Amino acid sequence: MNPSWPKDQVMDETCWSDTEYCRTTENWYYLSKTEAEREALELVKGSELDVVSICPTLVLGPILRSTVNASSLFLLRFLKGLESVENWLSWIVDVRDLAEALILAFEKPEAEGRYICMSHMIKTESLVDMLKSEYPHYKYPKKKASLSAI
């Protein structure tokens, strides 16, 4: 969450969430992740410990628990028959790919710093179409608004 990041610049591992923006907009999830990562980096300064950060985008895929997580809620809202949804552009990663990235970061001694973990971008419309093909009996949004990014 960094609205001041230059629009013509690719977001990479040097991009951090703007903590003041997160506070102002009450994006507590992004704020907590950013502050936790910065605190971890601060704690290991001057020690022999390394911190390697894996920064996933929206994580989708099989879940192991019986309760719904935030990523699943993202998908569930499309199954509820809303009148319309914005045709967002979302950056996603499969949970299994994220697990592999975490293992690689642990096993490779040369791993250092931050890594964005993302597989691809998808528009809401395409995501809804995929859900429809797998779960046709649900009610899906009737209209898609203009394209925007989350």
Secondary structure, 3 states (H helix, E strand, C coil): CCCCCCCCCCCCCCCCCCHHHHHHCCCHHHHHHHHHHHHHHHHHCCCCCCCEEEEECEEECCCCCCCCCHHHHHHHHHHECCCEEEEEEEEEEEHHHHHHHHHHHHHCCCCCEEEEECCEEEEHHHHHHHHHHHCCCCECCCEEEEEEEC
